Amino acid sequence: MKIHINKKEVELPEGSRLTDVAQREKLPNKGVAIAVNNELVCCDDWKDHPLREGDDLLIIKAFCGG
């Protein structure tokens, strides 16, 4: 299935979940937020959140600095 991650088209296997995206993108365990179709999904729910054809994901990584 095809989805968009930060406006880039990505192909994932059917049945993929947000945890699969986090692993694929090598996201850290903390300091990351993911919105699916403009709705924030709590990181505790990533394993239970199925992805669907055409979903639009926005991944935001927090960073420190000035």
C-alpha positions as CSV (number, residue, x, y, z in Angstrom):
1,M,0.0,0.0,0.0
2,K,1.1,3.6,-0.6
3,I,1.1,6.2,2.1
4,H,2.9,9.6,2.5
5,I,5.4,10.3,5.2
6,N,6.3,14.0,5.5
7,K,5.0,14.5,1.9
8,K,7.1,11.6,0.4
9,E,5.3,8.6,-1.0
10,V,6.3,5.4,0.6
11,E,5.3,1.8,-0.1
12,L,4.5,-0.4,2.9
13,P,3.1,-3.9,3.2
14,E,-0.6,-4.3,3.9
15,G,-1.4,-4.5,7.6
16,S,1.4,-2.1,8.6
17,R,1.1,-0.1,11.8
18,L,2.7,3.0,13.2
19,T,5.3,0.9,15.0
20,D,6.4,-0.4,11.6
21,V,6.9,3.1,10.4
22,A,8.8,4.1,13.5
23,Q,11.2,1.1,13.0
24,R,11.5,1.8,9.2
25,E,12.4,5.4,9.9
26,K,14.7,4.5,12.8
27,L,12.8,6.9,15.1
28,P,14.1,7.4,18.7
29,N,11.9,6.2,21.6
30,K,11.4,9.7,22.9
31,G,10.9,13.1,21.5
32,V,8.8,12.1,18.5
33,A,5.2,12.8,17.5
34,I,3.3,11.2,14.6
35,A,0.1,12.6,13.2
36,V,-2.0,10.5,10.8
37,N,-4.3,12.5,8.6
38,N,-3.8,15.6,10.8
39,E,-4.7,13.7,14.0
40,L,-2.0,13.1,16.6
41,V,-1.6,9.5,17.7
42,C,-0.3,8.9,21.2
43,C,2.9,6.8,21.1
44,D,1.3,4.2,23.4
45,D,-1.2,3.6,20.6
46,W,1.3,3.2,17.7
47,K,1.3,-0.6,18.0
48,D,-2.5,-0.7,17.7
49,H,-2.9,1.9,15.0
50,P,-3.3,0.3,11.5
51,L,-2.4,2.3,8.4
52,R,-4.5,2.5,5.3
53,E,-3.9,3.2,1.7
54,G,-3.4,6.9,1.1
55,D,-2.8,7.8,4.8
56,D,-0.8,11.0,5.3
57,L,1.7,10.9,8.1
58,L,3.6,13.8,9.6
59,I,6.6,12.9,11.8
60,I,7.9,15.6,14.1
61,K,11.2,15.2,16.0
62,A,11.9,17.4,19.0
63,F,15.4,18.7,19.4
64,C,17.3,20.9,21.8
65,G,19.4,23.9,21.0
66,G,19.2,27.6,20.6
